[in-house]
Amino acid sequence: MTHTAVLKPMDELIQREFDELVYKHYQQAYNIAYRLTGNTADAEDLVQEAFLRAYRFFDRYDRSMPFMNWFTRILTNLYIDEYRRRGRLRTISIDETYSTDDGEEGTALDLPDLSPSPMEQVLNKEYIEAIHEGLQHLSPEFRVAVVLADLEGNSYEEIAEAMNTSIGTVRSRIHRGRKQLRDYIQKRHPNLFERGEMK
Amino acid sequence: MNCRYVQSRLSAYLDCELSGVEQQQIRSHLEQCIECSIELETLRRTKQMLRQMPSVASRRGPEHVLLLVRQSAPAPRRAVLIRWRATRWWQYAGGFALAAAIAFWGASDDKTTTPTTPPDTISSTTVITNSPMLNPIPYHEMFSAYRPSALLSVRKSPYYSTPPPDSSLMPSLAQPSDPLMGYQPASEWSSIPIEPKIVESLR
């Protein structure tokens, strides 16, 4: 019996553990990435790169902590680094269509079918687009803080850990992010803001 | 507590991320201050709208990520290996120091002082030259974690030669053995990996 023979099943176990984590958290990771980058293509690239990085450093992952806490840190760091490197990431309007090489066409945003009435559908689309647009106007640090707090429901402590900063900074970023978002919506879509919430 | 301070804390107040005392102080202030209450309401609506944003599904599943992962990097190792490596430089430090000393001595020493046969009288220089300290066992043998006793062994020197031991008392070289168990035939030492792969069960 050689060492290789002993170790091989263990590597497979680690590999399987990682695969399960990818399957379990891919959708959530994509959702965060999509809200941060603002479009499908960049979100897919970001998630892919973040999972590759997570795999590369998987031996540093502390199993006593939730995987998503650790992974969110990788994802947001990657996003902020990339944002600074490239400047503003490209954004795609909700109405913009894409076409693949196969000739397939569709909207850039893959919005779930909530099956509302036609009128509600128009309102919902307007509402979703307004928030989505507003998020893209925030600085990356504010956007990360707001997305993690309000879309993902993370605590300030978890966000501070993900962003590698203090709770006081997180509190400030969330507050300023929400205020900037509110001001943007009030300015662009005053009637939408007055309505406040969707049905 | 003024309005400016309260307004800077309104998001944290909404999220219940303030201490109990501070939460209470802001609530008391809001009961008396319309301006701050309006500010709070607009922030509450903003938060509400964000929370109602639908989840977005990816056109591609996780499979393409897993495929890329397989192609991109070697299989991950356990954290315990990293810890073990972190301490390894101490072992290497000794090896490097020894190698440097040998190289230095070899460069400065006159080769003619090394006799081919044991002389009757041995000069102090010769003793030092041929001492076990300057004739270490091969590097990969010395630092093997499988054979700690190898650290104490020395290469055979002509000046310390002893009669060959009775071969019947020696363990058979043909005897198969597990590397994790102590004994390993000398002929197979070079095939043993220097780095032990530590196996740890998953939690």
HADDOCK unambig.tbl for C-alpha pairs under 7 A between the chains (distance, minus, plus):
assign (segid A and resid 1 and name CA) (segid B and resid 178 and name CA) 6.95 0.50 0.50
assign (segid A and resid 3 and name CA) (segid B and resid 197 and name CA) 6.81 0.50 0.50
assign (segid A and resid 7 and name CA) (segid B and resid 199 and name CA) 6.39 0.50 0.50
assign (segid A and resid 11 and name CA) (segid B and resid 75 and name CA) 6.50 0.50 0.50
assign (segid A and resid 19 and name CA) (segid B and resid 66 and name CA) 6.84 0.50 0.50
assign (segid A and resid 22 and name CA) (segid B and resid 62 and name CA) 6.53 0.50 0.50
assign (segid A and resid 23 and name CA) (segid B and resid 62 and name CA) 5.94 0.50 0.50
assign (segid A and resid 26 and name CA) (segid B and resid 62 and name CA) 5.97 0.50 0.50
assign (segid A and resid 27 and name CA) (segid B and resid 57 and name CA) 6.65 0.50 0.50
assign (segid A and resid 30 and name CA) (segid B and resid 58 and name CA) 6.65 0.50 0.50
assign (segid A and resid 31 and name CA) (segid B and resid 55 and name CA) 6.17 0.50 0.50
assign (segid A and resid 31 and name CA) (segid B and resid 56 and name CA) 5.50 0.50 0.50
assign (segid A and resid 48 and name CA) (segid B and resid 65 and name CA) 5.67 0.50 0.50
assign (segid A and resid 52 and name CA) (segid B and resid 69 and name CA) 5.77 0.50 0.50
assign (segid A and resid 55 and name CA) (segid B and resid 76 and name CA) 6.96 0.50 0.50
assign (segid A and resid 56 and name CA) (segid B and resid 73 and name CA) 6.63 0.50 0.50
assign (segid A and resid 56 and name CA) (segid B and resid 76 and name CA) 6.64 0.50 0.50
assign (segid A and resid 58 and name CA) (segid B and resid 76 and name CA) 6.18 0.50 0.50
assign (segid A and resid 59 and name CA) (segid B and resid 76 and name CA) 6.20 0.50 0.50
assign (segid A and resid 59 and name CA) (segid B and resid 77 and name CA) 5.62 0.50 0.50
assign (segid A and resid 59 and name CA) (segid B and resid 78 and name CA) 4.96 0.50 0.50
assign (segid A and resid 59 and name CA) (segid B and resid 79 and name CA) 4.78 0.50 0.50
assign (segid A and resid 60 and name CA) (segid B and resid 79 and name CA) 6.04 0.50 0.50
assign (segid A and resid 110 and name CA) (segid B and resid 56 and name CA) 6.09 0.50 0.50
assign (segid A and resid 110 and name CA) (segid B and resid 57 and name CA) 6.17 0.50 0.50
assign (segid A and resid 111 and name CA) (segid B and resid 56 and name CA) 5.74 0.50 0.50
assign (segid A and resid 112 and name CA) (segid B and resid 56 and name CA) 6.40 0.50 0.50
assign (segid A and resid 128 and name CA) (segid B and resid 53 and name CA) 6.54 0.50 0.50
assign (segid A and resid 150 and name CA) (segid B and resid 47 and name CA) 6.39 0.50 0.50
assign (segid A and resid 150 and name CA) (segid B and resid 50 and name CA) 5.88 0.50 0.50
assign (segid A and resid 150 and name CA) (segid B and resid 51 and name CA) 5.40 0.50 0.50
assign (segid A and resid 151 and name CA) (segid B and resid 50 and name CA) 6.15 0.50 0.50
assign (segid A and resid 151 and name CA) (segid B and resid 51 and name CA) 5.30 0.50 0.50
assign (segid A and resid 171 and name CA) (segid B and resid 12 and name CA) 6.25 0.50 0.50
assign (segid A and resid 175 and name CA) (segid B and resid 11 and name CA) 5.24 0.50 0.50
assign (segid A and resid 178 and name CA) (segid B and resid 43 and name CA) 6.72 0.50 0.50
assign (segid A and resid 178 and name CA) (segid B and resid 46 and name CA) 6.63 0.50 0.50
assign (segid A and resid 179 and name CA) (segid B and resid 43 and name CA) 6.90 0.50 0.50
assign (segid A and resid 182 and name CA) (segid B and resid 46 and name CA) 5.90 0.50 0.50
assign (segid A and resid 196 and name CA) (segid B and resid 45 and name CA) 5.53 0.50 0.50
assign (segid A and resid 196 and name CA) (segid B and resid 49 and name CA) 6.82 0.50 0.50
assign (segid A and resid 197 and name CA) (segid B and resid 48 and name CA) 6.88 0.50 0.50
assign (segid A and resid 197 and name CA) (segid B and resid 49 and name CA) 5.76 0.50 0.50
